[in-house]
């Protein structure tokens, strides 16, 4: 191979490795729920209810209330469940 052809091949290999690294980085840095260290007033997490329905669960630690926001297809708001006071079960 000529020197110019080798340079093109090595450049393309380097570019492919760079693109592969970026793809892996984007896939690894998706938005995941993370626990907050220390005292927090609210805890928020998401969950899938059905194929096209997601929910956001919001727990108010100070008032011991759980609220649920249900999102449908294309992230359109479907419903908001009223806050429920959570009480611990006796005997647990």
C-alpha positions as CSV (number, residue, x, y, z in Angstrom):
1,X,0.0,0.0,0.0
2,X,1.1,3.5,-0.6
3,X,1.7,5.9,2.2
4,X,-1.3,8.0,1.4
5,X,-3.6,4.9,1.4
6,X,-2.3,3.8,4.7
7,X,-3.0,7.2,6.2
8,X,-6.6,7.1,4.9
9,X,-7.1,3.6,6.4
10,X,-5.6,4.5,9.8
11,X,-7.7,7.7,9.8
12,X,-10.9,5.8,9.1
13,X,-10.0,3.2,11.8
14,X,-9.4,6.0,14.3
15,X,-12.7,7.7,13.4
16,X,-14.6,4.5,13.7
17,X,-13.1,3.9,17.2
18,X,-14.0,7.5,18.2
19,X,-17.6,7.0,17.0
20,X,-17.8,3.7,18.8
21,X,-16.6,5.3,22.0
22,X,-19.2,8.1,21.7
23,X,-21.9,5.6,21.1
24,X,-21.0,3.6,24.2
25,X,-20.8,6.8,26.3
26,X,-24.2,7.9,25.2
27,X,-25.8,4.5,25.9
28,X,-24.1,4.4,29.4
29,X,-25.1,7.9,30.4
30,X,-28.9,7.5,30.1
31,X,-31.0,9.1,32.7
32,X,-31.4,6.7,35.6
33,X,-32.8,7.3,39.0
34,X,-30.2,8.0,41.6
35,X,-30.6,7.9,45.3
36,X,-29.8,11.2,47.0
37,X,-27.3,10.8,49.8
38,X,-28.5,12.5,53.0
39,X,-31.9,14.0,53.9
40,X,-34.2,14.9,51.1
41,X,-37.8,16.1,51.2
42,X,-38.9,14.2,48.2
43,X,-38.1,11.0,46.4
44,X,-38.9,10.6,42.8
45,X,-38.8,7.6,40.6
46,X,-40.3,6.5,37.3
47,X,-41.9,3.2,36.2
48,X,-43.6,1.6,33.2
49,X,-47.3,0.7,33.8
50,X,-48.0,-0.6,30.2
51,X,-46.4,-0.5,26.8
52,X,-47.3,3.1,26.1
53,X,-47.9,4.3,29.7
54,X,-45.3,5.6,32.1
55,X,-45.7,6.9,35.6
56,X,-43.7,9.3,37.8
57,X,-44.0,8.4,41.5
58,X,-43.4,11.3,43.9
59,X,-43.0,10.5,47.6
60,X,-43.2,13.5,50.1
61,X,-41.2,12.3,53.0
62,X,-42.2,15.1,55.3
63,X,-45.9,14.4,55.0
64,X,-45.6,10.7,54.2
65,X,-47.7,11.1,51.0
66,X,-47.3,9.4,47.6
67,X,-48.5,11.1,44.4
68,X,-48.5,9.5,41.0
69,X,-48.4,11.3,37.6
70,X,-49.4,9.0,34.7
71,X,-48.0,9.9,31.2
72,X,-49.4,8.3,28.1
73,X,-48.0,7.9,24.6
74,X,-45.9,10.9,23.4
75,X,-45.5,12.0,27.1
76,X,-49.1,13.4,27.2
77,X,-50.5,13.8,30.7
78,X,-53.2,11.2,31.3
79,X,-54.0,11.6,35.0
80,X,-52.7,12.7,38.4
81,X,-53.6,10.5,41.3
82,X,-54.4,12.3,44.5
83,X,-51.9,12.1,47.3
84,X,-52.3,9.1,49.6
85,X,-51.0,9.1,53.1
86,X,-48.9,6.1,53.7
87,X,-49.0,4.5,57.1
88,X,-46.8,1.6,58.2
89,X,-48.4,-1.8,58.7
90,X,-48.7,-3.0,62.3
91,X,-46.7,-6.1,63.0
92,X,-43.9,-5.4,60.5
